[in-house]
Amino acid sequence: MRDEFKTLRKFDAGKGREGFLYSLPALEEQGIGKISRLPVSIRIVLESVLRNCDGKKVRRKDVETLANWNAKSPANAEIPFVVARIVLQDFTGVPLIVDLAAMRSAVARLGRDSNIIEPLVPVDLVVDHSVQVDFFGSPRALELNLDMEFKRNRERYQFLKWGQQAFKTFQLIPPGIGIVHQVNLEYLAKGVLSKPESGNRKAEIFFPDTLVGTDSHTTMINGLGVVGWGVGGIEAEAGMLGQPVYFLTPEVVGVHMSGQLREGVTATDLVLHITQLLRAQKVVGKFVEFYGEGAASLPVPDRATIGNMSPEYGATMGFFPIDQESVDYLRATGRSEQQCLVFENYFRAQKMFGMPLRGEIDYSVDIDLDLAEVQPSVAGPKRPQDRINLPELGKTFRELLEKPVRDGGYGKQSVDLREKHLVKLNGSAPRNGAMASTDTKEDQGISAGEERNKLEMITNRPTPDPGKEIEAESRDIFTQGRTHIGHGSVLIAAITSCTNTSNPSVMIAAGLLAKKAVERGLRVDPAVKTSLAPGSRVVSDYLDKTGLQKYLDQLGFNLVGYGCTTCIGNSGPLHPNIEKAIHEYDLIAASVLSGNRNFEARVHQHIKANFLMSPPLVVAFALAGRVHIDLSRDPLAKDKDGKEIFLRDLWPTLNEIRDTLQSALAPETFRKLYRDFADQNPKWNEIPSSTGDIYQWDEKSDYIHEPPFFQNFSMEAGHIGEIRRARALGIFGDSVTTDHISPAGAIKETSPAGKYLISRGIQPRDFNSYGSRRGNDLVMTRGTFANVRIKNLMVPGTEGGVTNYFGPSRTGGSKNGEGEQTSIFDAAMKYAETNTPLVILAGQEYGSGSSRDWAAKGTGLLGVKAVLAASFERIHRSNLVGMGVLPLQFPDGTTVQSLGLDGSETFSITGLSDAIKPGQSVTLEIESKDRQKRSVPVKLRIDTPIEIDYYRHGGILPFVLRQLLTK
């Protein structure tokens, strides 16, 4: 067995089972660091570094550096972290499996065994991002939404089924089962994993469960004591194929929790409090570790809610150490007794079991949080960190309504909140949420396509075109009548998101509140689009078992699906007459949801005020019908006898919740519902799929296409050379996001991607979205820099994916420096004809936002050789290197503006060779159209030695493929 530091020790794995572990206490006994004083999260990473130390990918120095982590001054060192497994959701998972399939095809073309392309760690993909709330408020909503999901995504699902049978270490959890993070918490996570040591199958090595995921809320699993966070798809692919995940040694912020939550305060209130607190503490890029007596008092579902929102408070992780609550949760969710024993015994042997108390751990910063101070809260209307005490919501909304837009308000002067507008809910559209007709928007002078295109900068999700077939199938359920809406009207009330639906206490509270409301004769106004989308089928089981689902149904909170719905913006349309009224009267309408993000227009394009809150409060505000209300004093509604009903009359006590929970949950429920996914979704079984180890690419497919990354693959790596006489494809300002670079939303008919799809015989109504077509490089390359709100400074006064082309004209002549305005894609193709290299120039924070791998893939496929920016977002910089695109950083004070660049120049980058070092200076040579030359030093943002290897090989995937073939 590999044992560089002689730390391999036996331990009792339970029930007479003997195992081995790499002992951190044994490492400390050698005088290598004060390991027992390290944060638990750092120790778990250290175990991975120690166990994988081979002198190559992981060096002895890496172990020593992390073992000597200094809380107040962490070394700025790159840590190679080998994770135990990887989790994916379908939007990020499809392009990843496409890449693996393309690698197998390349290996087969070389006459080698394609099965060497196999994930070296377990990979789980949960299909959860494709369900939308087209139908609601009906017993058939789940069935109808699932039907539409399968119609929209059949081709993608066929491909995923091929991947399921082709890769041995790839498990696929089909649609309609749950949300990836809740499924991970309830089923996939084991706490401790094991594998036989090579050459000695009787020697079993045990190690902590660790992971990365291609979704930012992967951190939900931190609540169970599992280290993990979100990464980009390219980084995840490398991790699958045996490469470490690299990150700089972080600061660790300790949050000491004391006291207990008061009666009537939920885990949602707590996480909103923490989000506000930690945002102010600036924890971006840091680990956060919760500890103390207060943390020990929280059950794992509460901890998971807090871990889930790590991206919202900015941390890499929101971690809770392992203790008896962690073991009890594994046992309660149906894990085997053997697994629970291994979990506890392993962490006891590593001296990491039990919630740390004050003074036992060295943290970079220590923050105190008294749980007794947490109050019932909501957050919004535009950011998760903007917490509002519940009694103050009405007052805050009124103030925001009149505050100027430049100050974060809505700019509505002298508004009478009592003013309402009549909306007729007639047969023009169903109550159950059929996709709105485009006719309504065109009557207003706004095309449906134009309206959706405006969303691409705001939402991080696909925005599918409305399908006529949805309308046709949804006219069997109608709500007749009329309603009145105005500023502050609640138009969407969604119990959604794994953030809260994973927590039985708040879900039971919502059901109990609904029961009391129904018994008092209360109803929800038909203007409110209500929905319930749990993160797993376990939720439905206990809501049915306790008899609470029927009360939620009576208030319109029928089950609409198991997946990411309103939380990621898949809320579906409102009644077209309601949308028309919002537009006509310029209303600031509201949504209330139990999700984790509420950026303006993310939940719904027509709803500008979005408030995050606990599930029971979602039900309460649906009943109230407005957000300009003080629920601590004002009545929610009147009962059937005309008596005023207050929130305090409906709110369940802690004892009521506990008593109901006792009869609701059983380990066997979890085992039963996670035993056989296929039986729970017959539609999945009906989808045909190709078989075999090598995917049979279909040239007729417009969703799945073999990417060109490996089509001319050879075993010879290239050489690093200078870039000569490159042209600028785009010049951009600050804060260019990955959504600017690779939009997720609607495909415009007049865009290069739209024209391509039309040329393939696809009608605009069937375009779907860029997000759904990430398995097709021909669409995605055309969609790169195609966001309708991106501003290329080479073409002042314009928006969208346009540029000036300065190469030879089609007639063979030169443009003489004047430039020809064309699309970015068309310009790139023209430059490719003359083998002209391309560069992108930009300002601060280039590549911020979502960790979208196609933002780097598309850049590379357009022929861009280098991106020069004032600064880069961490994941996108890494992804650029992973695609063989050179990131270069201007020195402080040097900008595109200070250099006076307009894109007519040519650019050369000198000083590049096989001998380059991480972070060294190279030279940017600029030649203007009048032949004037100047030079600027720029910093090479290849940050580590391994990244130089990636760049030399043309990217991380060719590098990994050559390594596998060499073995």
N, C-alpha and C positions, 0 to 999 in steps of 0.2 A: 504494500500500500504506500502511496505517496505521503510522506510525512516530513516535510522540510524542517519543521521546528520541533519534532519529536513530541507532539501533543496528542497523539491518538490514544484514546482511552476507552475502556469498556464501560458500559452502563446498563442498568436494568431497564429494559424496554417494556416490562410488565408481563405478568402471567408466565414467568419463566423464560421469556424471550431475551436473548442477549444481543446487544448491539454495540457499535463503536461510534464515537463522536470525536470531533476535533475540539479539544478542551481549551476554553478561554482561561479558566483558572490556572491550568498548567502553563499557558503562555505567560501569564503574569508572574508565576513562580520563578520564571527564568529572568525576571527583571526587565521584561519588555513592556513598559508602560504600566500605568495604574489603571488596569482594565476594569476593576470593580468600581471605579469612580466614573466610568464612562456612561453616558446616556444609553439606555437599553437599545434604542434604535441604532446607534453607532456600533454597539457590540454585535448586533445581528449582522450588520454589513461586514464587520471585521471577521466574523466566522466564515462568511463566504470567501473573503479574500484569503484567509488562512487555509481553508480547505482546498482552494483551487490554485494555490501557489505552485507553479511549475517552472519558474525561472524564465518563462517566455511571455505569455499573456499576462500572467500575474507574477511579479517579482518579489523576492524577499524584502526589498526596500518598501514595497507597497504595504506589506503587513506591518513592518516596523513603523512606518509613517502614521498609519491609522491607529495603531495601538498606542501611540504617543500623542494622540489628538489632544490639542490644548483648547480648553473651553473658551478662553478669552482671546486666543489668537490662533485659530485653526490654520494649519499649513495650507497654502494655496496649491495643493497637489491633486493630481488626477487619480481618482480611485477606480480600479477595474472591478466592477461588481458583476459577478456571474449569478444570474437569477435562476430560480428553480423552475419557474413556469411562466407562461404568457397568456393573457386573456385579451380577447378582441371582441368588438361589436361589428355588425355586418357592414356598415358604411366604410370603416377602415379596414375590415377584414378581407373584403372582396379583392381590392387591388393587391393586397399582400399575398393572397393565394394565387392570383394571376402571376405575380413575379416568381413564385416557387414553381408553378407550372412551366413558365418560360425557361427557368433554369434547367428543369428536367429535359425539355425539348433540346436545349443547347448541348447537354451532356450526351443525349442520344445521337445527335448529329456528329459528335466526335467519336462515336462508336463505343462509348463507355456505358457502364451500368447506371441508368438514370436514377435508381433507387438510392444512390449516395446523397441525393437531395431529399433529406428527411429531417424535420425539426428534431434537434438533439434534446430538447426539453418539451414537456407536455404543453400543448396549445389548445385552448378552449375558445370557441367562437360562439357567442350567443346572439341570435338574430333578434334584435329588439328595436332597431331604429327606423323600421319601415312602416309601422302601423300608424294610421292617422285617425282622428276622430271625425270621420265623415258622418257617422250615425251616432245618435245619443238619445237619452231619455226614453229608451225602449228596451223591452226584454230581448229583442233580436239584435241589439246594437253590436254585441260581441261577434255574433255570427256574420253580420253584414260587413263589419269593418275587416274581419279576417278574409272574407271573400274578396274585397277590394284590394287588400294587401297582396294576396296571391296573384290576382290578375295583373297588378302593376309590376310585380317583381319575379314573375315565373322564370324568366331566363336567368336572372341572377341566382335564384335558388337552385336551378338545375346545375349550375356551375359549382355552387357550394356543396351540393350532394356528391359531385364527382370528387371534390377535394376530400370529403369525409371518407370515401372508400380508398382513395389513393395514398393518403399519408397515415401511417400507423399511429403516430403520436398526436393526431389532430382529432379532437372531439367537437362535434357540432351540435348545439342545442337549438332546435328549430323554432320558428315563430310561434307565438302564443304560449310560451312557457314562462317568460319573465324578463326582467331587466338584468343585464350582465352583472352589475355590481351586487344586486340582491341575490342573484343565483350564486355568485361567487361566495358571498357571506354564508348563505344557508346550505350550500352543497359542495362547491368546488374546493374551498379552502380546507386543508387538513391540519394546519398548524405546524406539523412536523412531517417531513417526507423522508423516504429512505430509498436506497438503491444498493444492489450487491456490488462489492468491490470487484473490479475486473481481475480475473485470474483466480478468484476465490469466492465462489457464489455463496458460501456459508457465512462469509464476513459481510454483515450488513451495515452500511454507513448511514447514520441518521443526521439530519440537518434541518434548519428552520425553513418553513414555507416562505418563499419570497417570490416576488413577481414584478413585472411591468405590464402595463396595459395600454392599448391605443385609444384611451378615453381619459380625459382629465380627472374624472371622478373615481378612477381606480382606487384612490386613497380611502374609499369607504372601508376597505378591508383592514385599514390601520386600527379600527376599533376592536378587532379581534387579536391584536398584537402581531399582525403580519405586516412586514415591511413591503411596500410597493407604491408605485406612483405611475403617472401617465407619461408616455413618450411618443415620439413620432413613429410613423409606420416603418420608415427605413431603418431606424434604430431597433425597432422590434424584430424586423426580419433578421438583422444581424445577430440579435440575441437568440433567436430561434436556432440559428445555424452555428452557435457555439461561441460567438463573440461576447466579450463582457460589455456591459453598459457602463460608460465612463461618465463620472461627474466629479466636480471639485469638492474637496472636504468641506462640509457645510458648518455653519454655526447651528447650534441647537438651542432653541428657546424653551425653557421649562415653564410650564403653567401649573402653579401649585393650586389645587382645588381644595377648598375647605367647606364645611357646612353641608347642607342638603337643600334640594329644591323645595319650595313651599307648595302647599296645597293649591291646585289650579294652575301651576306652572308646568309647562311641557318641555320635552327635549328640544322641540323646535324653538321655543323661546330661548333656551340655553344656547343653541348653536347660532342664532341671530345675534345674541349678546356677544358671543365669542368672536364672530365675524367682525363686528364693529370694533371690538377691543383690539384684535390682532391686526386689523388693517391699519389702525392708528399706530401700532408698534412697528410697522414696516417689516414684516416677516417674509417678504418675497425671496424665494430661493433658499429658504432656511428650513430645517426640520423643526417641528414643534412637538414637544413631548409633554403629555399631561400626567400629573402624578399627585400624590397626597391622599388624605382620607376622603376628601370629596370625590376624587376620581374613582377610588375604590368602591364608593357607594353606587356608582352608576352601572346599570346593567349594560351588556354588550350592545343591544340595539340603540341605546342612547349614545354610547361611544361611537358607534358606526355612523350615526347621524352627524356627529361632530367631525369625524374623519372625512366623510363625504364632501363637506364644504371646504376642505383645505384649499382648493383653487380659488374660492371666493375670498378667503382671508389671505391668500397669496403664498401660502407655504408649500414646500415640496411634499410634506407629509404632515398629518395631524395624528400622532401615534400614541396609543395607550399600551403600556407594558402588560405582560401576561400575568394573570393572577387566577384565583379560584373562579371568579366570574367568567373568565375566558373558557375554562374547562367546562363549567356548568352549561355554557351556551352550546358548546360542541355536543354535549350529552343531550340537551333539550332539543336540538335540531336533528337528532337521529344518527349522529356519527356513532361508530361502533365503540364498545367499551374499551377494546384494545387501543383504538386510536386516541381515546381520551387519556388512557394511562400513559401512552407514549408521549403525548403532548405535555402532560404535567411532569413526568419523570425526566424528560429531556431538559426542560428549562430549569428544573431543580438542580440537575447535575451541572448545568452551566452557571448556576448561581444567578439566574435571571428570573426566578419565579417570585411573584408577589409585587404589589404596588409600592414603588419607592416612596419613602417619607422625606420630609424636608431635611436637607443636609447630607443625604446619602449619595447624591449624584452631583457632579459638577456640570452646570449648564452655562452657556455663553451669556444668557440673560435670564433672569427669574422674574416671573409675573405672578401676582396673587389674584385669585378669583374666588370670592365667597359665593357659593351657589345660592345662599339664602337671599342674595341681593338681586337675583334675576327676576324680572317681571314679565308678565304676559306682553308679547310684542308682535309687531309685524315689521316687514322691511320693504322699502320702496320709496317712491314709485318707479325708480329707474335703476337702482343699484342694490345688490344684496347687503352691502355694508351700511346702508342708510336705515338704521333701526329706529322704530317709533314705538314708544309705549302705547299700549292699546287704547287707553283713555284719550290720548292726544291725537289719534289718527284724524278725526273729523276736523279739528283745528288746523292740523298740519296740511291736510288736503286743501282747505280753503285758502291758506296762505300761499301754497304752491300754485294754486289756480290763478292768483292775481300777480304773483311775482314775475318780473320780466324774464323772457326766455334766456337772455344772456346770463342771468343769475341762476339758471336751472329750473325756472318755473315754466308756466304755460302761457303767461301774458294775456290773461282774460280779465279785463277791467270791469268793475261794477257788475259782477255776475250775481244773479239771483238763483241760488241753488234749488229754490222751490219750483223754478220753471221747468216744466216737462213738455215733451213733444209726443203727440199721438203716433203710434206705429201700428198699422194693421198687419196682423199675422194671418194672412189668408192663404188660399190654395196655391199661391205663386211659388211657395217653397215649403218643404216639410219641416216639422218641429224637430225631427230626428237628425237634422244636420246634414242634409244633402249638399253637395258642393254647389256653391252659388252659381247661377247663370252669369255668363259674361255680359249679357245684354244690359244688366243694371249699370255696370261700370261704363259701358259705351254710351248709355243715356246721359251719363254725367260728363261725357267728353274725355273719359280716361279709358284707354284700352286695358284689357285684363293683363296682357303681356307687359305693358308699360308699368302698371301698378306693381306687378310682381318683381320686375327688374329693380325697382326702387329698394326692395328688401335686401338685395344681395349683400350690401355693406353692413346691414344691421344684424342679420341673422347668420348663425353658424349652422345652417341646415339646408336641406333641399326644399324647394317650394314648387311642388309639382303643378303642372298646368291642370286646370279643371277638366275632368273627363265627362263628356256628355252621358257616358254609360252610368255614371254614378247617379246623376239626376234621374235617369230612366228607371233605375232599380229602387230608388228611394221614395217613390211617391205613394207608398202604401201606408205611411204613417204621417198624419198631418196634425198640427195644432191650429185650430181656428181661433179667432178672437182678436183682441187688441191689447196693447200695453202702452205705457208711457215711459220714456227715457229722457235723461238729461245728463248734465255734468255729474260725474261721480257714480253713475249707475253701474252696478255690477252686471256685466254681460257675459263673463266667463267665470265659472266656479269649478275648479278642477282639483280633485284629490288625485294627485299624480306624483311620480318621481320616486325612485328608490330611496332618496334622502329620508322620506317619512313613511312610505308604505312598508318599509322593512321593520318598522317599529310597532309591534302589536299594541302597545299602550295607547298611542295616539290614534290608531285606527279603531280600536275598541271605543275610545272616547268619542270619535266622530259618529260611530254607530249608535251609542247611547244617547248622544245629543239629538240625533235624527229621530230616535224612538220617542223621546219626550216631546219633540216638536210635533210629530205626527199625532201623538195622543192628545195634544192640545188643539189639534185641528189646523196647524200651520201648513202653509204651502209655499212653494217657490214660484216667483213670477215667471211666466213663459218666456220673457226676454232673456233670462239667464240660461246660458248654455252650460249645463251641468254634466260632469263626467267623473267616473271612477276608473282609474287605470293602475292597478297594483303592480308591484315589481315581481310578484310570484303568485302562483296558484294557491299557495298556502294561505294567503290573505283571504281569498274567496272561501276557502274551506272553513276557517274559523268564523268569518262573518255569517256564513250559512248556518254553521253549527250552533252559534249563539242566537240565531234568529234575528240578527241586526240588519242583514242585507235587505230584507223586505222593507224595512223602514227607510233605508237609504234610497231604495228603488222608488218609494212613494214620493220622495222629494226630488226625483230626477237623477239621482246619482247611481244610475245603472252601470253595470260593468261594460266598458267599451273596448277593452283589450288589455293584454299583458305586455307592456313595453313602454318605450319612451314616447309619450304623446305630447300633451300640452307643455311639459317641462322643456322640451327641445323645440317647441314651436309647431309640432304636428297637431295643432288644436282644431284644424279643419275650419270651415267658413262659418260665419254667422248667417242668420236669416238675411237675405238680400235687402229686405226693406229696413232692417236694422242698420245694415252697412250704409244704405242710402241716407238714412236719417243722421248717422254720425257725420257723414260727409257734408250733407246739406246744412246742418246746424253747427258744424265744426265742434263736435262734442269731445270733451275729455272723459271718455268712458274708462271703466276699470275692469281688471281681472283680479281674481284672488285664487291663489294656487299654493299647493304644498310642495313646490319645487325648490330649486336652488339658484336659479338665475331669472332675472326680471328686466333685462335690458330693454329699452324702448323698442317696440315693434317685434321683439323676439317671440313673445307669446302669440300675438296676432297683429297683423299690420295696421289694423284700424284702432287698436286699443293702446292708448298712450300711458296709462297709469296702471302699473302691475305690482301687486303686493304679495310677498311671500309670507306664509303663516302656517300654523299647524292644521291638520285635517279637521279637527272640530271647529276651528275658527272659519275654515272654508265653508262649512255647512252653515254656520251662524251668519256669515256675511251674505251667503246666497239667500237666506231667509229675510235678512234686512233689505237686500236689494240695492244697497248703496254703501259707499265707504265714508261719506261725510256724516259720521255718526259716532257718538261716544257710547260704546257698548257697556261700559261700566255704569252708565246712568240712564241712557235713553232706551226706550222699549224697542225690541226687535220687530215686533208685529203685534197684532191683536188676535186673540183666539176666536173660536166660533161663536163665543158669547159676547164678543166685543171687549174682553178684558185684555189689558196690556200685558204682554209677556216680555220679560227681561232675560238677558243672557244668564244671569244667576239662577233663573228658574229652570234652565235647561242643562246647565253645565254639570257633568257627572263628577261625583266625589272620587277621591283616590281609592277609597274602599270599594266603591261600585266597580271601578275599572279592574281592581285586583280580583274581586270575586268573579267577575266575568272571565278574566284571563285564565283562571284556574280550570275552567271547564272548556277552554277554547283550544289549547295547544297540547299536543302530544308528540313525542319523538316519532311514533309510527306514521303520523301524518306526513312528516317531511320525507321519511323513507319511501312511503307509498307514492307521493307526488313526484319524486325525483327518480323513481325506479325505472320507468319506461316512458321516455319522452314521445316516442312515435305513437303510442296508443292514445296520447292526449291530443294529437293533432293529425287526424286521418288525411287532411289535405296535403300534408307534407309527404305522406306515403304515396299519394297519387302522382306526384311530380316525377317524371322519368329522368334518368340521368345516364350519361355515358359512363363506361367503366374502363378499367385499365390504369396502368401506372403513368402513362403519358397522355396528356389531354389532347383530344382531337379538335384542333382549332377550326372554327367554322367561319369562313370568310363572309357568310351572310349575316353573322351576328353583329349587332351594333351595341351590345352591352359588354361582350367579352372578346378581346382581341389580343393576339400575342404581341407584347411590347417589343421594341427593337433593342432592348438593353443587351441581349446576348446573341443576336442573330448573326453577327460576324465574329463570334467569340473565338479567341485563340489562347493558347497557354502562355503566350509571351506578354508580360506586362509592358506598358509603354515607358517612355522616359519623360521626365519633367523638363519642359523647355519653355522658352520665352514666348509670350503672346505678341504678335507683330501686326500692326496696322488694323486693329480691330475697330469696328463701328459701334456706336451707341444704339441699342435697340429701344431704350427708354431711360429717361431721367426723371426721378421722382423726389418728392419732398420727404418730410418726417412721417413717422408712424405708418408706413406702408405695411398693412397686415397681410397675413397669408390668404385672407379672403379677397383682398385686392388682387393678389397674384393668381390665385386659383379659386374662383367663386364656387360656392356650393349650390347656389339657387337656380332660378329659371334660365333656360337657354333662349336667348333672343333670336328671332327669325333671321334678322339681318346680320347676325354675328357670323364669324367663320365657322363656328360649330353648328349653328343653325343652318347655314347654307349647305354644309356637308351632310347633315341629316336629311335635308330636303332632297339633296342629290341622290340619296339612298332610298328615296321613296317614302320617307317618314313624314307624316303630317305634323304640323306644329303642336296640335293637341296631344300628340303622343311623344313629344320630345322628352318628357319626364324632366330630370334635372341633372346638372353637372354631378351632384353627389351620387346619384344612382348610376351614373355612367363612368365611374372611376375605374372600372375594369377595361375601359377602351381608351388606349392612348391616343387614337386618332381624333377622338372628341376632346379629350382632356388637353392635348397639346394646343389645339385650336382655341381652347378656353383659357389658356394661360395669359395673364394680363388682360383678360376680357371683361373684367368687372365694369359695369356701367358707370360706376362712381370713381374709378381710378383716374388720376390726372397726370398725364405725361407732359412734363415741362418743355419737351421738345416741340409740342404743338399747343401753344398758349391759348387759353379760352375754350378748350375742348374737354370733354369727359369721355371715358370709355377707352377701349383697347386700340388706340390709334397712335401712329408715330410718323416721323419723316424718314423716308428712305433716301440715302445718299449714294447708292451704288450706281452702276451703269444702268441706263434705261433699256427697255426692251428693244429699242431700235439700234442699240449698240453705242449710242452717244452717252455723254456724261451729263448729269444734272447741274454741273458747275457750282456745287455747293448750295443750290437753292432748296433741294429736297422735294420729295414727292410724297404727299400725304396718303397714307394707306393703313390698313390694319397691321397690328404688330405681327400677327401670324404671317400675313402675306409678305411683309418686309423681310421676316426671318427666312422665308423660303427663297426669296430672291437673293439674299446674301449667301444662302447655302449653295446656289448655283455657281457662285464664284469663289467658294471656299473661304469666305470672309468671316473671321471670328467676330463674336459680338460680346459686348459688355453691358451691364446695367449699372447706373449710378444713382445713389439715393442718399437720404439724410439719416437722422437718428432713428433708432428702434426699427430697423428694417426687419421684416418678417415676424412682427409681433402677432399675438392672437393665437388661434388654434394651431396645434402641432400637425399641420396638414402636409403630408409627404409630397402630394402632387404639386405643391408650390415650388419644391425643389426639382422634382422630376420634370415638370413642364418647362421650367427654366432651362434645364440641361438639354431637353429635346428640341428646343428652339435654336440651339447652337450657341447659347451664352457660355462663354468660357470663364468669366469672372464677374463678380458683383462687388462694386466699390461703394462703401457706405460709411457714414459717420459712426454708426454703431449697429450691432446685430442683436436680435433676440436669440437666446441660447439654443433652442431646439432647431430653429431654422438655419442658423449657422452650421450646426452639426449636420443637418440634412443636406445642405449645399455640398459640403465636403463629401458626404456619403454618395452624392451623385456626380462627383468629379468636377464640380464647379468651384472655382477658387474664390473664397471670401477675402477681401482686402479692406482695411480700415484706414480712413483718412486720419491724419494727425489732428489733435485738438485745434480748433480754429480754422481748419481748412474745410471748405464746403464747395458744393457745386456752384453756389452763388459767388463765393469769393474767388473762384477760378474763372468765373464768367463763361461757363460752358453752355452751349445751345444744342449740342448733338451733331453739329456739322464737322466736328473734329475727328481725327483718327487717334487711336490710343495704342500704345505699346507698353508692355510690362516686362521690364528687364531685371536680371538678377535671379531668375528662376532656373534651377538646375536640380539634378538628383541629389545635390549636396545641401539643399535648403534645410533650415532648422525651424522648429516651431516658434512662431512669434517674431521672426526676423524681419528686418526692413528690406523692401525691394523698391524699385523705382517705377513710377508711372510717368511715361513720356507722352506729352500731348502735342499734337501738330494741328494747328488751326488751318482753315481753308485757304488762308493767305500765306501758308508755309512757315508761319512763325512757330518755333518750338520752345517748350519749357518742360521742366521735370519737377516731380513732386514725390517725396518719399511716402510710402504707404506701408502699413503693417500687415504682414502675412497672418491672417486669422486661422491658420492651421495651428491648433493649440497643443497637440500632443504628438509624440513620435508615431503612434499607430495611425494617426490621421494622415501623416505624410505617406505611409504605405497605401492607405485607401486612395489618396489622390493620385499616386503614381499608377495605380491599377485601374484608374478611370472610375473609381467609386467603390463603396464598401461591398456591393454584391459581386462584382467581378473579382475582387480580392478574395472574398470567402469562397467563391466557386473554384478559383485556382488552387486555394489551399486544400479544398476537399478532393479535387482531382489529383493533386500531388500525393495525397495520402494513399 
